[in-house]
Amino acid sequence: LFGAAVLSMVLTRATGMIDEPADPVLSLVLVAAVTLPLAARRVAPVVVLAVVAVAFVLVGELSVPEVTVVNIALFTAMYTVGAWGADRTRARIARLALVAVMGVWMLISFFRASTADHGLDEGPGIGALTPFAAFMLLQVLINLLYFAGAWWFGDHAYASARQRALTALRGRQLEEEQAKVARQAITIERLRIARELHDAVAHHVSLMGVQAAAAR
């Protein structure tokens, strides 16, 4: 992801779509801060999510010319919290906090765009829906799908992994129970054979005693 982000950043800077992009060194550091922590996402998912989220906001605020891979990185970090967070309460709170922060940031961005020259006044619109309002609604829809998808896929992965673990545990317990029953059956059979041998030997000893008395 880091390599892809660097390539995307270079290509985006070459297109000139961003008027005043951030310094290349700063951009490289921020892109690294968004992508590289994902290497530890399963060890410390909540911490990684916090680091990636802060770096993601800085990427947007400082006009780093990269928007595709950093979004993938944030999605992955949020997904991992849901899929690998052992403390489910903490995982839920962390994701709620992320959604709240991103929601506030989006509202601030909308306010800035409404007071700036956004270049959307020439669109056709739909009835009373202006082009700018349509753009804002589109952003809201995209963000809802983005965060809801990361949340749902994370929880679904955790539930599936938990179900597989429970199935494997029950399989091991069944095998252990079957082995225990088999050992018990062997023990009972040994006891039966020992009892029969004891009875047979006792019978023969008694018979030998009778025969010896008769011989005398």
C-alpha positions, 0 to 999 in steps of 0.5 A: 500500500505504501508503494502504491500510495507513493506512485499515486501521489507522484502521478496525481502531482504530475496531473496538476489537479491540486493547485497547491500540493503539500511539500513532497517530503511532508507528503511522503511522511504522511502517506507512510503514516497512513499505510505503514502502521497497517503492518501491526493492525492485528497486534494493536488494531485500535492503536493502528486505527487511531494513528491511521485516522490522524494521518488521514485527516492531516493528508486531507488538511495539508493537501497531500496529492493522494486520495485513493490509497489512503482511503483504502488504508483507513478502510482496512484499519477500521475493518481490522478493528471489527475483525480482530478486536478481542475486546468488542466493547473497545472495538465498538467505541473506537469505530464510533469515535472514528465515525464521529470525528470523520462526520465532524470533519466532513461538516467542516469541509462542507462549510468551507466549500460553501463559503469558497468558489467550488465551481459547481454553480453551473450544473443543471441541478434537480428541481430545488436541489442545487448542484452543490447540494447534490454534491454534498449529498453524494459525499454523504452517501459515499461516506455512509457506504464507506464506513458502514461497509468497513463496520459490517465486513469487520463484524462479519469476519469476527463472527465467522472466525468465532463460529469456526473456532467454536466448531473446531473446539466442539470437534476437539471436545467430541474427539476427546469424549470419544477417546475417553469412552474408548479408554473406559470400554477397554478398562471395563473389558480388562476388568471383565477378563480379569474377573473371569480369569480370577473365577477360573483360577479359583475354581481350578484351585478349589478342584485341586483341593478336592482332588488332593483330599480325595487322594489322601 
